[in-house]
């Protein structure tokens, strides 16, 4: 019974991520066209998404970095938002060491048309990024990101680390952390990929 309830919750979460929850106007950011044939659960080695600027992003984003921290967050999540300035500081401090941070805004769903992201939710994400001063790239949900990871996210923030090929390294981290805690984790992860 517990497994069935978890499955129902997961389906509801996915539906809420891909349906309009706010206004019914288009953001102007179109959902990406994707080939899901090579997309594999648990591996970011093949995906397509768009960032908050509407630019297409693929797995190529990992190529020049030894380690990428992927932080999955939501616009409604206080702990997610509170840790973002610390994450941005770390992103900047480690930029010349082969490290980057990428955010995925999990709660920006589709507009009523089903072709674009919902304007209200998209604008909420932009407001959070502006308010926190984040300069690292943030991606909008896509069908490939859903297949890879988002459908298994039950609590946010959730953070994973990947290598230059998009392979997940180590464990998934649930919950927010402060600068010092993330710095210790990043240092340990960087040592493991050096």
URVEN-V933080 format. One line per field, one symbol per residue. psi: psi as a letter, one per 40 degrees, with the letter a starting at -180 (. if undefined). burial: b if it has 9 or more other C-alpha atoms within 8 Angstrom, else e. A space follows every 50 residues. Layout:
BEGIN
psi = ???
burial = ???
END
This chain:
BEGIN
psi = dddddddddddddddddeihdbifiieehiiihihedehhhehfehihii aeeeihhaeededehdhhhhhhiieehdddddeddddddddddedeefii hhihheehaiiddeeiihdddddddddddddefheihhiiiidddddddd eehehiihhiiiaeeehhhaihhhiiiidddddddddddddde.
burial = eeeeeeeeebbebbebbbbbeebbbbbeebbbeeeeeebbeebbbbbbbb bbeeebbbbeebbebbbbbbbbbbbebebbbebbbbbbebbeebbeebbb bbbbbbbbbbbbeeebbbbbbbbbbbebbeebebebbbbbbbebbbbbbb bebeebbbbbbbbbbbbbeeeeebbbeebeebbeeeeebbeeee
END
